[in-house]
Amino acid sequence: MPMRFYRCFLPIVFLLVCGSTAFATHLRAGEIIATRKSCTALTFIITVTVYIDTESGVHFGGPGEYLNFGDSTFVEVPDTPTTPRPDLGQNMGMAQFTIEHTYSGYGRYLIRYAEPFRNGDVVNLDNPLATLFYIETVIELDPLLGCDSSPKLLVPPIDKACVGAAWYHNPGAYDTDGDSLSYEMIEPKMGKGVNVGNYRDPNTREFYTRGGIDFNTANELHNGQPTFSINSTTGTIIWDAPGMQGEYNIAFLIKEWRKVKGAWVLLGYVERDMQIIVEDCMNKRPELQLPADVCVEAGTLIDEDFFGYDPDSDSVIINVYSETLGLNPRAVIIPSPARYQASSPSNLASIHFQWQTDCKHVRDQAYNVTVKITDKPVRHGTPLVQFKTWRITVVGPPPEWNSLQQDLSARSATVTWDNYVCSGVATSMQVWRKIDGVPFTPPRIV
């Protein structure tokens, strides 16, 4: 059946409420990604990804559920079957809707989707069973800014945590255009410009006192109050440490920045709404050991190991998320696919990272390699994770000069150098001359 498009005259939230016939207590998390199909046209491939509580039996989309493109048009999202995701835990599923859309002109567009309702076990907002699930993405179409797509997110937005153990998450985001990314926490929304009712951060005092936990010593080391924050550069979220059991929803923005004529310009953002499931368990969090960030010349072979272990001596699996795994030449991980390995503080598990860089990889922004370690507890139930980010900067090699001819009487010199090996990277070379002398006393030769 062909997809039906509509001209939108009423607010989208009104249409969603009036058009839905199901009492859908199912939506846990999600985001919208817009990928430009070609830099010569204004056509985007737009994908809405949601994560579902499969216990509800309710599907994503259906009659009266609309994706708004931000240009006064929208499309009905069809009833979409759920794909089970047992890797994320019990009652977890995922659904996706993808469509092409062509914009009629340049401008700033807010792509958004809302559907009733969130799943009912969320504790840090009011009445989730009657709260719309809402996500949005902004794209900026400007001929002066060039071609652009939304950042990609490699890590699913569902994670588990244990009471009293610091919790880590990273979306594994990267930008296919090489733009810079930043991260910012926001409140989850239930409509355009409308926050959910009575949202509270996960480290709010009530979620500790209700569980009989001393708020003033509720961090992992029991020497301070719990904290909840996101690293604005790497995107790693740390909750140190969860208190009351339950399901918590949070939201954050992944912003794209591009330097234009020396100034940073915000191109757009993706809003990710995600869920943290806190359980009572005695498990200890696994640990990661990564090398220091590196800056290498194009053509360098990067060859490194990542190490990890579990304090409880449980087996661990180390996963790597990075755009370098999809480049040409691409980075390789050994073993692949990743597998569980025995570990302890004296017996480290490891995974090998290898990447042959070349001139195509030169860019201003570093490549992020997001590493996740997950334990497989034998006695304590819920697995725990830790994320860390390793950054690789690839720069062009220096030019190689091959001769120097001096004419002292004319106070001149002629320097020649080989053809630049990364000709597609540099559009020009600069030659500098130092006017002042350099104080230097040559060593005395005996």
Steps between C-alpha positions, in 0.01 A plus 500: 500500500653842416590728790254783548618858553287772652510876524498587870272781622459400865762464773654155486435422867127559445501263205681235698260509791190506284624248245614224739266224603741288704592551863864435420711454812807383315762757397830495690755696291584628153644756258462635144793499255496700174755406234538713189468275194703723268676832535348608168140469623299577815390140551548330838464143618325537837497211746302489824628233740309414816546244778191327633375319808390179327284397797246759385443323167460843336675577170677818395298725267154430360197706391521859620874492585692761300862593433526877450772615256511859626386654170124482564480146362481169680451131429309228679731241653362151428448235766854362535581157647745485788838329470589325830822622666582241768855638507356805679307298761154359556201655323721704266427563134589746225310642202604729214327708237704641208381732225645742243390862508597787269488857629389775264766748607769597744418566864502362851267202552380337821424132433287357781296201605267437793296193593294395801632382740813433704529168684352508847793421730689830461547654845655843434207661321131523577242258357703340216197294387337827392817673374579530129836372387663776293832534313635760259792576270604831342669534161631820343498529119721791399710515181766696689538222759535216252368144508405349835333199663403419857760321714475121524447326837652154541405405858134416586322737745406231752734418788488327836647617830541374855415685819817649647727435198601786268322473163654595165355553153624638169288523182800420278423800280700609197447742214542374143590851381781540754318771695564557868246362750400626843256359756246662730247356747139615461166400648301236307210644302137407437450739209660783307639734767316312778694315768359190668316554828712549812825359362771436760865418438586141598721621787217697666489449876157331506631198307740427786296583809208289368739206482644560846836622365695785660508762223816664637703181454319348200782511245695183419776574752245598770682826562269752333164576340408330171577681175353483151680664206596479134843576354434773244790383281490118507130447578566262790226516764588405859250444780694451820307317631136381454271479801143369485416215264284583200505627144632853434472694176747771406560704185797677347596690184779406262591827327697537176741790454693614192764771482408751229730798437660454839173481699322190632149462358233268643372283214233305689448237765353162583297454818541154653248385760638199688416271791704375795373195689630487857494170686616390843811287458836441665699507177816712469566702188770379255798722423660611171860596423556697177816653348554876496338700219720515190579738213653329197608583147295354218655169399567394860390151604322528834542179698369502857343275764210581732493321835229433757410290801224434748560545877274200567709291254198460271556464126477820295438603140665808347312669214628781280281764330664735251457643152855374430351150474312607187764705320728395213744368604302408808615427851483136606432350840643169617316288601203580279225456589583581860466212746494456876840445658606388844625789712617604844715783637805282431374351172401770255270444205608680183392599151729616219441812288682550170454775242710585198445873455542680168451843347120462478483497880656844554258745661482763775283295735624198693354154440326365809542135590238417764586191702245317716572220745215284634528231766310172515424452869475144625348580838373857496250516213505834316800566269683829545696702245761769469566728202816686408590698188835488319571782252709477184603813306636444149706783346669539165872414481752784457627576149836344409750742349777361280737785413623837617689742273647811661623822341673680785588804290136552414393399853255247353431128505295263287332209672331214313300214642332182386137488389289493814393145579157611625414719202127472564533634855691828458389766252805720566833505681649790694872577509623709792832681541641605832640854480690509827795274562503210742756525782712190459852410602621191318666236716877513513658214309811365663 
